[in-house]
Structure formats: structure tokens, C-alpha cells
Amino acid sequence: MSRFASRATSALVTLTLLTAQLPALAQAKPDQIDSGLSPERGSEEAVEQARKLVEEGDGLMKKSKFSDGTAKYRAAWDLHATYFTACKAGRGEAQLEHYPEAASFLAYCLKHFTLSDDAKQKAAEKKYRGLQADVLKKVGRVEVDLTPKHASLSIDGNGLDDELLEGVVFVSPGEHTIEASANGFVSGSQKVSVAAGATARATLQLQVEKAAAPPVSAPSNPPPSGPPPETSPEQPGDQGGSMMTRNIVVIAGGVLAIGAITGSFIFRGEANKKADDADALRKGLPSNACQGGGGDRVCAELESLQSDRESAASTSNVLLGVGVGLAVASVAAFFLWPKPQQRSAWRSGGSTAGLRSVDLYVQQDRAALGFRGAF
């Protein structure tokens, strides 16, 4: 192929990149588009809101409004968890004498603190380490051996922030109940007693929850001997997702088919133009002027036009075959795509009929389609 084939390839690549965005648009949820809702933790919008909350908290702390300032820091933490926000929240909780919370935030702060050659950074890190040492004298540590690791913990019925949990829980001196829960597991709890500055251990290994066996009762009437009823209980499944995927495939195939067919007409026109130019050039030459490999400039130009015409015609045929093939595949996908099946209450089997895949084969100036599946 010459430069015409390169143009065709570029056009198809551009169309493919455009249609690749269709799934993301089709699957976007309304709550991801509505900017009026609360942002997702760690998103760009959440980071900006967290930054503003930290600035507001700094202003309140300078006015000795420690409770309000700390609340701003904690709100910023909920939006965007960083060591910088944890340091400020830990300092605020310490000033409010909420020592377990302060210890948790300061532990995260110092574990992830980013040091540099800046003297202010080093001084700040030293200040927070001193504050942590004072706070740890007033709380107890509970090292938790947890299974499964993703289980959620709570102390005396109060849930803990998973971001702050790294195997150690800080509590006020005295007796506490540590509870753990996870989906699919039986919740567990353990009482611990710890003194200020001391460390206790707790082991919470949750057991897998056993599925309850359905009650068995004898049928009052014999089962019907005829075909199964048309109605069936609703079965969970990705019915909407299957149809959405089909629509995406059909739309993408249609767009590519239109692009390929359009490109075919463009190259067909180019081939016709080259043929017209060659005919016009031949009018001024004798019929046998270029026979036997004539090497003058006019014969060379005529040979180039003929080569370009053949390349454009070949490219046009390939694009037409691809376009028609994609159009046929899109129509086939629309009509033959397996529809979601709902199983009856007493039938476990299901039909697997339908189109499984469509293969496109292109060789030189020919194109063919292959279908797989049960029909």
C-alpha cells in the first residue's frame, strides 16, 4: 500500500479512539455528573474543599476557638486524608484533651510525615513528636490481631476511622470493649483493660458466617406435569449491563462502518481522478509511445498515475469490505445478542443460544466475516 493506505489507517484509528469513549459515557451514573452532591473522598473537588477547611480551621485556632477549629480539621480529613491534616487535627484534639483521638491522628501524622531540608519542616516534625510523647503518657495502647484484616473495628460502640487504624488502637485508661464486624462473618468482641502509658493485646478472629438452610416442607399438591409456568421469580443479574454492552457494540460498529464506507467513497473518487488524469495524458501520446518500457518523463508520470489509481482502488475495496462487514456485524449483534434469561422457580438450566463473537478477516483487497455461537 502507498500513502493512501496510510490515510485509511489513520482515519480508522481516529474513529476507534472516538468510539472508545462511548462505554464511559454510557456507564456514567447521575450522581457522578451532579456536582451538587458531596464529592468522593480524595477527588479533585474534595481536595480543594479540604484545603479551604484547613485554612478556616487555622483562622479559628488563632482565635482560640479550638473546638470549632478542630471540627474543621476533622471535616477536611474526611474529605482528603493527608499527614498534614492529621497533624493539625491531632494538635486540636490534644488541646481539647481528647487524648485517644489525638494519639491516633498524631501516629498517622508522624508515620507519614514528609521531611525535607527546610528548617521549618524539621522544627514542625520535632514539635509534633514532643506533643505525641506527652499524649501517649495519658492513653493506653491496644494492639489488635484481627482476622479478616478488612474487618471494621469499634470501641465501646463507637466506630473507628479505617485510615487511622494500623494494628494499634488508642484508648483512655480503663476497661473497654473492642468489637469487630465484616460482611459474611460473625461479629466478635473482647474486653480489654489498659492503664495509661501501657499496652494491651486483643485477638479478634471472626468466623465465617454459615448460610441458613432453607426450610423444607412437603408439597401439598403434586407438581404439574405440563410445561413450566411462564412466570418466574426475579433472579439477580446484570440484565441492564448486558443490554448496555450490546448497545455500545452496535453504536461503535455503526460509527466505524460509516467511517469505513465514507473512506471507501473518498478513495474511489481518488482512483477515478487518477484514471481521468491518465486518460488525459494519453490523448497527447501515440498508442505505442510507452510500450517496451519507454523511459521519458511523460511515460514515467503515466506509470505513476496508474500505480496511484490501483492503490486507491484497492484501498477503496478494503474499506468498503470493512465497512459492510462492520455494518453486518452491528445488525447481527443487535438481533442475535443473547437476551437476559429469567429462570423458573424449579428449573435450573438455561439457554446459551446466541451470538458469541464476530471475526473480521481482511486480506489484500478482500474482507470476510465469521460468526461463532448457537442460533
Backbone hydrogen bonds in HBPLUS format (Angstrom, degrees):
<---DONOR---> <-ACCEPTOR-->    atom                        ^
c    i                          cat <-CA-CA->   ^        H-A-AA   ^      H-
h    n   atom  resd res      DA  || num        DHA   H-A  angle D-A-AA Bond
n    s   type  num  typ     dist DA aas  dist angle  dist       angle   num
A0005-ALA N   A0002-SER O   3.13 MM   3  5.64 127.6  2.42 110.3 121.3     1
A0007-ARG N   A0003-ARG O   3.04 MM   4  6.34 151.0  2.13 143.7 150.8     2
A0008-ALA N   A0004-PHE O   3.04 MM   4  6.36 158.4  2.09 148.4 154.0     3
A0009-THR N   A0005-ALA O   2.95 MM   4  6.20 160.3  1.99 150.3 155.3     4
A0010-SER N   A0006-SER O   3.01 MM   4  6.21 161.0  2.04 148.4 153.2     5
A0011-ALA N   A0007-ARG O   2.98 MM   4  6.24 157.5  2.03 150.5 156.4     6
A0012-LEU N   A0008-ALA O   3.04 MM   4  6.30 162.7  2.07 153.4 157.2     7
A0013-VAL N   A0009-THR O   2.97 MM   4  6.19 157.3  2.02 150.3 156.7     8
A0014-THR N   A0010-SER O   3.03 MM   4  6.22 159.0  2.07 147.9 153.1     9
A0015-LEU N   A0011-ALA O   3.04 MM   4  6.33 160.6  2.08 149.5 154.4    10
A0016-THR N   A0012-LEU O   2.93 MM   4  6.13 153.6  2.00 146.5 153.9    11
A0017-LEU N   A0013-VAL O   3.00 MM   4  6.27 157.5  2.05 151.2 156.3    12
A0018-LEU N   A0014-THR O   3.06 MM   4  6.34 152.5  2.14 147.0 154.5    13
A0019-THR N   A0015-LEU O   2.99 MM   4  6.22 164.6  2.02 152.4 156.0    14
A0020-ALA N   A0016-THR O   2.95 MM   4  6.04 131.0  2.19 140.7 153.8    15
A0021-GLN N   A0018-LEU O   3.29 MM   3  5.86 159.0  2.34 110.6 116.1    16
A0022-LEU N   A0019-THR O   3.06 MM   3  5.37 158.6  2.10 109.2 115.9    17
A0025-LEU N   A0021-GLN O   3.23 MM   4  6.51 156.7  2.29 151.6 158.3    18
A0026-ALA N   A0022-LEU O   2.86 MM   4  6.02 157.2  1.91 156.7 163.7    19
A0027-GLN N   A0023-PRO O   2.93 MM   4  6.01 147.6  2.04 148.4 155.9    20
A0032-GLN N   A0029-LYS O   2.95 MM   3  5.36 154.0  2.02 112.5 121.0    21
A0033-ILE N   A0030-PRO O   2.99 MM   3  5.17 145.2  2.11 104.5 115.1    22
A0034-ASP N   A0030-PRO O   2.96 MM   4  6.14 156.2  2.02 160.8 167.4    23
A0037-LEU N   A0034-ASP O   3.43 MM   3  6.18 173.6  2.43 117.9 119.6    24
A0043-SER N   A0040-GLU O   2.98 MM   3  5.54 162.2  2.01 142.3 141.6    25
A0042-GLY N   A0079-LEU O   2.89 MM  37  6.20 144.4  2.01 172.2 173.9    26
A0047-VAL N   A0043-SER O   2.89 MM   4  6.19 156.1  1.95 155.0 161.2    27
A0048-GLU N   A0044-GLU O   3.20 MM   4  6.44 157.3  2.25 144.3 149.4    28
A0049-GLN N   A0045-GLU O   3.03 MM   4  6.31 159.6  2.07 149.1 154.7    29
A0050-ALA N   A0046-ALA O   2.83 MM   4  6.01 157.0  1.88 150.8 157.6    30
A0051-ARG N   A0047-VAL O   3.01 MM   4  6.23 152.5  2.09 144.7 151.6    31
A0052-LYS N   A0048-GLU O   3.20 MM   4  6.50 156.7  2.26 146.3 151.5    32
A0053-LEU N   A0049-GLN O   2.97 MM   4  6.26 155.6  2.03 149.0 156.0    33
A0054-VAL N   A0050-ALA O   2.98 MM   4  6.23 154.0  2.05 150.6 156.8    34
A0055-GLU N   A0051-ARG O   3.15 MM   4  6.44 157.8  2.20 146.0 151.5    35
A0056-GLU N   A0052-LYS O   2.95 MM   4  6.26 157.1  2.00 149.5 155.9    36
A0057-GLY N   A0053-LEU O   2.82 MM   4  6.05 153.5  1.89 146.0 153.9    37
A0058-ASP N   A0054-VAL O   2.89 MM   4  6.17 153.4  1.96 149.8 156.4    38
A0059-GLY N   A0055-GLU O   3.11 MM   4  6.41 155.6  2.17 145.2 151.1    39
A0060-LEU N   A0056-GLU O   3.04 MM   4  6.36 154.7  2.11 148.4 155.1    40
A0061-MET N   A0057-GLY O   2.92 MM   4  6.11 156.5  1.97 152.2 158.6    41
A0062-LYS N   A0058-ASP O   3.09 MM   4  6.31 151.6  2.17 146.1 152.8    42
A0063-LYS N   A0060-LEU O   3.09 MM   3  5.14 133.7  2.32  95.9 108.8    43
A0065-LYS N   A0060-LEU O   2.93 MM   5  5.19 157.5  1.98 158.1 150.8    44
A0064-SER N   A0061-MET O   2.95 MM   3  4.91 156.7  2.01 108.3 110.8    45
A0069-GLY N   A0065-LYS O   2.92 MM   4  6.04 162.5  1.95 155.9 161.9    46
A0070-THR N   A0066-PHE O   2.88 MM   4  5.90 160.1  1.92 145.2 150.5    47
A0071-ALA N   A0067-SER O   3.05 MM   4  6.22 151.6  2.13 142.2 150.2    48
A0072-LYS N   A0068-ASP O   3.11 MM   4  6.42 147.1  2.22 143.7 151.8    49
A0073-TYR N   A0069-GLY O   3.09 MM   4  6.47 153.9  2.16 145.8 152.7    50
A0074-ARG N   A0070-THR O   2.91 MM   4  6.21 159.5  1.96 153.3 158.4    51
A0075-ALA N   A0071-ALA O   2.99 MM   4  6.16 152.0  2.07 143.2 150.8    52
A0076-ALA N   A0072-LYS O   2.93 MM   4  6.20 152.9  2.01 146.9 154.5    53
A0077-TRP N   A0073-TYR O   2.86 MM   4  6.17 149.8  1.95 145.7 154.7    54
A0078-ASP N   A0074-ARG O   3.00 MM   4  6.27 152.0  2.08 144.5 151.1    55
A0079-LEU N   A0075-ALA O   3.28 MM   4  6.57 136.3  2.48 137.0 147.5    56
A0079-LEU N   A0076-ALA O   3.13 MM   3  5.19 131.1  2.38  95.7 108.8    57
A0080-HIS N   A0076-ALA O   2.87 MM   4  6.10 161.1  1.90 155.8 161.2    58
A0086-ALA N   A0082-THR O   2.98 MM   4  6.22 158.2  2.03 148.4 155.3    59
A0087-CYS N   A0083-TYR O   2.90 MM   4  6.07 150.6  1.99 145.6 152.3    60
A0088-LYS N   A0084-PHE O   3.31 MM   4  6.60 162.6  2.34 145.8 149.2    61
A0089-ALA N   A0085-THR O   2.89 MM   4  6.10 162.3  1.93 152.5 158.1    62
A0090-GLY N   A0086-ALA O   2.83 MM   4  5.92 157.3  1.89 146.7 153.2    63
A0091-ARG N   A0087-CYS O   3.02 MM   4  6.26 155.4  2.08 147.2 153.4    64
A0092-GLY N   A0088-LYS O   2.98 MM   4  6.25 158.6  2.03 147.5 153.4    65
A0093-GLU N   A0089-ALA O   2.90 MM   4  6.15 162.5  1.94 153.8 158.1    66
A0094-ALA N   A0090-GLY O   3.04 MM   4  6.17 150.3  2.13 141.8 149.8    67
A0095-GLN N   A0091-ARG O   3.07 MM   4  6.36 151.5  2.16 145.3 152.5    68
A0096-LEU N   A0092-GLY O   3.08 MM   4  6.39 137.5  2.27 141.4 153.2    69
A0098-HIS N   A0093-GLU O   2.81 MM   5  5.07 161.6  1.85 160.3 155.7    70
A0097-GLU N   A0094-ALA O   2.99 MM   3  4.81 155.2  2.05  99.5 107.0    71
A0102-ALA N   A0098-HIS O   2.95 MM   4  6.12 158.8  2.00 152.8 159.7    72
A0103-ALA N   A0099-TYR O   2.81 MM   4  5.95 159.2  1.86 154.5 159.0    73
A0104-SER N   A0100-PRO O   3.09 MM   4  6.35 154.4  2.16 145.3 151.5    74
A0105-PHE N   A0101-GLU O   3.07 MM   4  6.34 168.9  2.08 157.3 159.1    75
A0106-LEU N   A0102-ALA O   2.90 MM   4  6.02 164.5  1.92 153.0 157.9    76
A0107-ALA N   A0103-ALA O   2.94 MM   4  5.99 149.4  2.04 142.0 149.9    77
A0108-TYR N   A0104-SER O   3.23 MM   4  6.51 160.1  2.27 147.0 151.2    78
A0109-CYS N   A0105-PHE O   2.85 MM   4  6.05 160.8  1.89 149.6 156.0    79
A0110-LEU N   A0106-LEU O   2.96 MM   4  6.08 169.5  1.97 152.6 153.0    80
A0111-LYS N   A0107-ALA O   3.07 MM   4  6.07 147.0  2.19 139.8 149.1    81
A0112-HIS N   A0108-TYR O   3.13 MM   4  6.21 152.0  2.21 150.1 155.4    82
A0122-LYS N   A0118-ASP O   3.20 MM   4  6.56 162.3  2.23 152.2 156.5    83
A0123-ALA N   A0119-ALA O   2.93 MM   4  6.12 156.4  1.98 147.5 154.3    84
A0124-ALA N   A0120-LYS O   2.88 MM   4  6.06 155.1  1.95 146.5 153.3    85
A0125-GLU N   A0121-GLN O   2.94 MM   4  6.18 162.8  1.97 152.5 156.8    86
A0126-LYS N   A0122-LYS O   3.04 MM   4  6.22 155.8  2.10 144.5 150.9    87
A0127-LYS N   A0123-ALA O   2.95 MM   4  6.17 150.9  2.04 143.6 151.8    88
A0128-TYR N   A0124-ALA O   2.98 MM   4  6.27 158.8  2.02 153.5 158.2    89
A0129-ARG N   A0125-GLU O   3.04 MM   4  6.24 150.1  2.13 143.3 151.5    90
A0130-GLY N   A0126-LYS O   3.07 MM   4  6.31 154.8  2.14 145.3 151.5    91
A0131-LEU N   A0127-LYS O   3.01 MM   4  6.31 154.4  2.08 145.6 152.8    92
A0132-GLN N   A0128-TYR O   2.87 MM   4  6.05 154.8  1.93 145.5 152.3    93
A0133-ALA N   A0129-ARG O   3.02 MM   4  6.23 157.3  2.07 146.1 151.5    94
A0134-ASP N   A0130-GLY O   3.22 MM   4  6.52 152.6  2.29 144.1 150.5    95
A0135-VAL N   A0131-LEU O   3.02 MM   4  6.28 156.3  2.08 148.8 155.6    96
A0136-LEU N   A0132-GLN O   2.89 MM   4  6.06 162.6  1.92 159.4 162.9    97
A0138-LYS N   A0135-VAL O   2.93 MM   3  5.48 159.8  1.97 117.1 123.9    98
A0197-GLY N   A0139-VAL O   2.72 MM  58  5.74 169.3  1.73 139.9 141.2    99
A0140-GLY N   A0171-VAL O   2.77 MM  31  5.28 173.0  1.78 161.7 164.0   100
A0171-VAL N   A0140-GLY O   2.94 MM  31  5.28 163.2  1.97 147.6 153.1   101
A0141-ARG N   A0198-ALA O   2.92 MM  57  6.28 167.8  1.94 155.9 160.1   102
A0200-ALA N   A0141-ARG O   2.74 MM  59  6.16 160.2  1.78 157.4 162.8   103
A0142-VAL N   A0169-VAL O   2.78 MM  27  5.05 147.3  1.88 150.1 159.7   104
A0169-VAL N   A0142-VAL O   2.82 MM  27  5.05 159.0  1.87 142.1 149.4   105
A0143-GLU N   A0200-ALA O   2.85 MM  57  6.32 159.1  1.89 161.4 158.9   106
A0202-ALA N   A0143-GLU O   2.98 MM  59  6.24 157.2  2.03 155.3 154.0   107
A0144-VAL N   A0167-GLY O   3.03 MM  23  5.48 153.3  2.10 138.6 146.7   108
A0145-ASP N   A0202-ALA O   2.81 MM  57  6.21 166.2  1.83 163.7 168.0   109
A0204-LEU N   A0145-ASP O   2.92 MM  59  6.14 163.6  1.95 156.6 161.7   110
A0147-THR N   A0204-LEU O   2.92 MM  57  6.31 153.0  1.99 159.7 155.4   111
A0206-LEU N   A0147-THR O   2.73 MM  59  5.88 160.9  1.77 166.5 160.1   112
A0151-ALA N   A0148-PRO O   3.22 MM   3  5.70 167.1  2.24 117.0 119.6   113
A0152-SER N   A0181-SER O   2.87 MM  29  5.43 157.1  1.92 167.9 161.1   114
A0181-SER N   A0152-SER O   3.02 MM  29  5.43 146.5  2.14 144.2 154.2   115
A0160-LEU N   A0153-LEU O   3.14 MM   7  5.93 149.8  2.24 159.6 150.5   116
A0154-SER N   A0179-GLU O   2.95 MM  25  5.25 141.7  2.10 147.5 151.4   117
A0179-GLU N   A0154-SER O   2.96 MM  25  5.25 170.0  1.97 154.0 157.1   118
A0155-ILE N   A0158-ASN O   2.88 MM   3  5.18 152.5  1.96 145.7 142.3   119
A0158-ASN N   A0155-ILE O   2.94 MM   3  5.18 166.2  1.96 114.8 119.1   120
A0156-ASP N   A0177-THR O   2.87 MM  21  5.13 173.6  1.88 156.9 158.3   121
A0164-LEU N   A0161-ASP O   3.05 MM   3  5.58 140.5  2.22 111.6 121.4   122
A0165-LEU N   A0162-ASP O   3.26 MM   3  5.17 147.7  2.37  97.0 106.2   123
A0174-GLY N   A0194-VAL O   2.86 MM  20  5.53 164.2  1.88 161.4 166.7   124
A0194-VAL N   A0174-GLY O   3.06 MM  20  5.53 160.9  2.10 142.3 142.2   125
A0176-HIS N   A0192-VAL O   2.77 MM  16  5.45 160.7  1.81 162.2 169.0   126
A0192-VAL N   A0176-HIS O   2.83 MM  16  5.45 160.3  1.87 156.4 163.0   127
A0178-ILE N   A0190-GLN O   2.85 MM  12  5.36 171.3  1.85 158.7 155.7   128
A0190-GLN N   A0178-ILE O   2.88 MM  12  5.36 143.5  2.01 145.1 157.0   129
A0180-ALA N   A0188-GLY O   2.86 MM   8  5.44 161.8  1.89 160.5 162.0   130
A0188-GLY N   A0180-ALA O   3.08 MM   8  5.44 158.3  2.13 147.6 154.5   131
A0185-PHE N   A0182-ALA O   3.12 MM   3  5.51 153.7  2.19 137.8 135.1   132
A0209-GLU N   A0184-GLY O   2.82 MM  25  5.36 172.0  1.82 131.6 133.0   133
A0186-VAL N   A0207-GLN O   2.80 MM  21  5.54 164.6  1.82 165.7 170.9   134
A0198-ALA N   A0195-ALA O   3.08 MM   3  5.31 161.9  2.12 127.0 128.2   135
A0242-SER N   A0238-ASP O   3.03 MM   4  6.25 148.2  2.13 145.2 152.6   136
A0243-MET N   A0239-GLN O   3.25 MM   4  6.58 164.8  2.28 155.3 157.8   137
A0244-MET N   A0240-GLY O   2.93 MM   4  6.08 151.4  2.02 145.5 154.4   138
A0245-THR N   A0241-GLY O   2.92 MM   4  6.08 155.2  1.98 144.5 150.6   139
A0246-ARG N   A0242-SER O   3.03 MM   4  6.31 156.2  2.09 145.3 151.9   140
A0247-ASN N   A0243-MET O   2.96 MM   4  6.24 159.7  2.01 147.7 152.5   141
A0248-ILE N   A0244-MET O   2.96 MM   4  6.24 155.1  2.02 148.3 155.2   142
A0249-VAL N   A0245-THR O   2.93 MM   4  6.18 162.7  1.96 152.9 157.4   143
A0250-VAL N   A0246-ARG O   2.91 MM   4  6.16 162.9  1.93 153.9 158.6   144
A0251-ILE N   A0247-ASN O   2.87 MM   4  6.04 165.3  1.90 150.3 154.4   145
A0252-ALA N   A0248-ILE O   2.85 MM   4  5.94 170.4  1.86 153.8 157.2   146
A0253-GLY N   A0249-VAL O   2.86 MM   4  5.93 163.3  1.89 148.0 153.4   147
A0254-GLY N   A0250-VAL O   2.87 MM   4  6.00 152.7  1.95 143.8 151.7   148
A0255-VAL N   A0251-ILE O   2.90 MM   4  6.17 161.0  1.94 154.6 159.0   149
A0256-LEU N   A0252-ALA O   2.98 MM   4  6.19 169.3  2.00 154.0 156.8   150
A0257-ALA N   A0253-GLY O   2.84 MM   4  5.92 151.6  1.92 142.8 151.6   151
A0258-ILE N   A0254-GLY O   2.92 MM   4  6.14 161.9  1.96 150.3 154.3   152
A0259-GLY N   A0255-VAL O   2.95 MM   4  6.20 161.2  1.99 149.0 154.7   153
A0260-ALA N   A0256-LEU O   2.85 MM   4  6.04 159.4  1.89 149.8 155.2   154
A0261-ILE N   A0257-ALA O   2.91 MM   4  6.08 166.1  1.93 153.7 157.4   155
A0262-THR N   A0258-ILE O   2.86 MM   4  5.97 159.1  1.90 148.1 154.7   156
A0263-GLY N   A0259-GLY O   2.92 MM   4  6.10 158.3  1.97 144.8 151.0   157
A0264-SER N   A0260-ALA O   2.87 MM   4  6.13 145.0  1.99 141.7 152.1   158
A0265-PHE N   A0261-ILE O   3.05 MM   4  6.43 154.6  2.12 150.8 155.3   159
A0266-ILE N   A0262-THR O   3.02 MM   4  6.35 154.9  2.08 148.4 155.9   160
A0267-PHE N   A0263-GLY O   2.95 MM   4  6.22 166.0  1.97 154.8 157.2   161
A0268-ARG N   A0264-SER O   2.84 MM   4  6.01 144.5  1.96 143.3 154.5   162
A0269-GLY N   A0265-PHE O   2.89 MM   4  6.09 155.4  1.95 145.8 151.6   163
A0270-GLU N   A0266-ILE O   2.96 MM   4  6.29 148.9  2.06 141.8 151.2   164
A0271-ALA N   A0267-PHE O   2.87 MM   4  6.12 152.3  1.95 143.6 150.3   165
A0272-ASN N   A0268-ARG O   2.96 MM   4  6.25 158.1  2.01 148.3 154.0   166
A0273-LYS N   A0269-GLY O   2.90 MM   4  6.14 151.5  1.99 144.6 152.8   167
A0274-LYS N   A0270-GLU O   2.99 MM   4  6.27 158.9  2.03 148.6 153.6   168
A0275-ALA N   A0271-ALA O   2.93 MM   4  6.19 151.2  2.01 145.3 153.8   169
A0276-ASP N   A0272-ASN O   2.89 MM   4  6.17 154.9  1.95 148.2 154.4   170
A0277-ASP N   A0273-LYS O   2.91 MM   4  6.20 159.6  1.95 151.1 156.7   171
A0278-ALA N   A0274-LYS O   2.94 MM   4  6.14 153.6  2.01 143.8 151.0   172
A0279-ASP N   A0275-ALA O   2.90 MM   4  6.18 155.5  1.96 147.4 154.2   173
A0280-ALA N   A0276-ASP O   2.91 MM   4  6.14 157.4  1.96 150.1 156.2   174
A0281-LEU N   A0277-ASP O   3.01 MM   4  6.21 147.1  2.12 141.6 150.4   175
A0282-ARG N   A0278-ALA O   2.96 MM   4  6.22 144.2  2.09 144.5 154.1   176
A0283-LYS N   A0279-ASP O   3.28 MM   4  6.50 134.6  2.50 141.7 151.6   177
A0285-LEU N   A0282-ARG O   2.99 MM   3  5.20 166.4  2.01 114.6 117.6   178
A0289-ALA N   A0286-PRO O   3.19 MM   3  5.08 164.6  2.21 112.5 111.4   179
A0291-GLN N   A0288-ASN O   3.45 MM   3  5.25 166.4  2.47  99.1 102.8   180
A0300-ALA N   A0296-ASP O   3.09 MM   4  6.36 155.4  2.15 149.1 156.6   181
A0301-GLU N   A0297-ARG O   2.92 MM   4  6.16 157.6  1.97 150.9 156.7   182
A0302-LEU N   A0298-VAL O   2.89 MM   4  6.11 153.7  1.96 145.8 153.6   183
A0303-GLU N   A0299-CYS O   2.89 MM   4  6.12 156.1  1.95 147.4 153.5   184
A0304-SER N   A0300-ALA O   2.96 MM   4  6.23 151.5  2.04 144.7 152.6   185
A0305-LEU N   A0301-GLU O   2.94 MM   4  6.22 157.7  1.99 149.3 154.7   186
A0306-GLN N   A0302-LEU O   3.01 MM   4  6.25 157.2  2.07 147.5 153.6   187
A0307-SER N   A0303-GLU O   2.96 MM   4  6.22 154.4  2.02 145.3 152.2   188
A0308-ASP N   A0304-SER O   2.91 MM   4  6.16 160.0  1.95 151.6 156.9   189
A0309-ARG N   A0305-LEU O   2.88 MM   4  6.08 154.4  1.95 146.6 154.0   190
A0310-GLU N   A0306-GLN O   3.04 MM   4  6.29 158.7  2.09 146.9 151.9   191
A0311-SER N   A0307-SER O   2.99 MM   4  6.25 158.1  2.03 148.0 154.2   192
A0312-ALA N   A0308-ASP O   2.88 MM   4  6.07 165.8  1.90 152.3 156.1   193
A0313-ALA N   A0309-ARG O   2.87 MM   4  6.04 159.7  1.91 148.3 154.4   194
A0314-SER N   A0310-GLU O   2.89 MM   4  6.04 158.1  1.93 146.2 152.3   195
A0315-THR N   A0311-SER O   2.88 MM   4  6.09 162.5  1.91 151.0 156.0   196
A0316-SER N   A0312-ALA O   2.86 MM   4  6.02 153.9  1.92 145.9 153.6   197
A0317-ASN N   A0313-ALA O   2.98 MM   4  6.24 153.4  2.05 146.1 152.6   198
A0318-VAL N   A0314-SER O   3.02 MM   4  6.33 159.5  2.06 150.2 155.4   199
A0319-LEU N   A0315-THR O   2.94 MM   4  6.17 170.7  1.95 155.3 157.5   200
A0320-LEU N   A0316-SER O   2.88 MM   4  6.01 154.9  1.95 145.6 153.3   201
A0321-GLY N   A0317-ASN O   2.90 MM   4  6.11 159.4  1.94 147.3 153.0   202
A0322-VAL N   A0318-VAL O   2.85 MM   4  6.14 161.1  1.88 153.6 159.2   203
A0323-GLY N   A0319-LEU O   2.78 MM   4  5.92 163.5  1.81 149.4 154.3   204
A0324-VAL N   A0320-LEU O   2.89 MM   4  6.04 171.0  1.89 154.1 156.5   205
A0325-GLY N   A0321-GLY O   2.86 MM   4  5.92 156.2  1.91 143.2 151.0   206
A0326-LEU N   A0322-VAL O   2.82 MM   4  6.05 160.4  1.86 151.9 156.8   207
A0327-ALA N   A0323-GLY O   2.91 MM   4  6.11 155.5  1.97 147.3 154.6   208
A0328-VAL N   A0324-VAL O   2.87 MM   4  6.11 163.3  1.90 152.3 156.5   209
A0329-ALA N   A0325-GLY O   2.83 MM   4  6.05 157.3  1.89 147.6 154.7   210
A0330-SER N   A0326-LEU O   2.83 MM   4  6.01 154.0  1.90 147.0 153.6   211
A0331-VAL N   A0327-ALA O   3.00 MM   4  6.27 163.6  2.03 151.3 155.2   212
A0332-ALA N   A0328-VAL O   2.83 MM   4  6.01 159.1  1.87 148.9 155.7   213
A0333-ALA N   A0329-ALA O   2.78 MM   4  5.95 154.7  1.85 145.4 152.7   214
A0334-PHE N   A0330-SER O   2.95 MM   4  6.16 149.6  2.04 144.0 152.1   215
A0335-PHE N   A0331-VAL O   3.08 MM   4  6.37 157.6  2.13 150.6 155.3   216
A0336-LEU N   A0332-ALA O   2.71 MM   4  5.56 155.3  1.77 152.1 159.9   217
A0337-TRP N   A0333-ALA O   3.06 MM   4  5.10 131.5  2.30 127.5 130.9   218
A0355-LEU N   A0336-LEU O   3.19 MM  19  5.50 170.3  2.20 135.7 137.9   219
A0347-ARG N   A0344-SER O   3.44 MM   3  5.22 174.3  2.44 102.6 104.2   220
A0354-GLY N   A0374-ALA O   2.56 MM  20  5.31 155.7  1.62 148.0 156.7   221
A0374-ALA N   A0354-GLY O   3.21 MM  20  5.31 134.7  2.43 143.9 142.2   222
A0356-ARG N   A0372-ARG O   2.75 MM  16  5.43 161.8  1.79 146.8 149.2   223
A0357-SER N   A0372-ARG O   3.31 MM  15  5.21 156.4  2.37 129.7 130.9   224
A0372-ARG N   A0357-SER O   2.92 MM  15  5.21 153.5  1.99 159.8 157.0   225
A0359-ASP N   A0370-GLY O   2.70 MM  11  4.81 167.7  1.71 150.4 154.5   226
A0370-GLY N   A0359-ASP O   2.70 MM  11  4.81 148.3  1.79 144.5 150.6   227
A0361-TYR N   A0368-ALA O   2.79 MM   7  5.09 173.2  1.80 154.9 156.8   228
A0368-ALA N   A0361-TYR O   2.74 MM   7  5.09 150.7  1.82 149.4 157.5   229
A0363-GLN N   A0366-ARG O   2.91 MM   3  5.29 158.5  1.96 143.1 150.3   230
A0366-ARG N   A0363-GLN O   2.92 MM   3  5.29 154.0  1.99 125.8 134.4   231
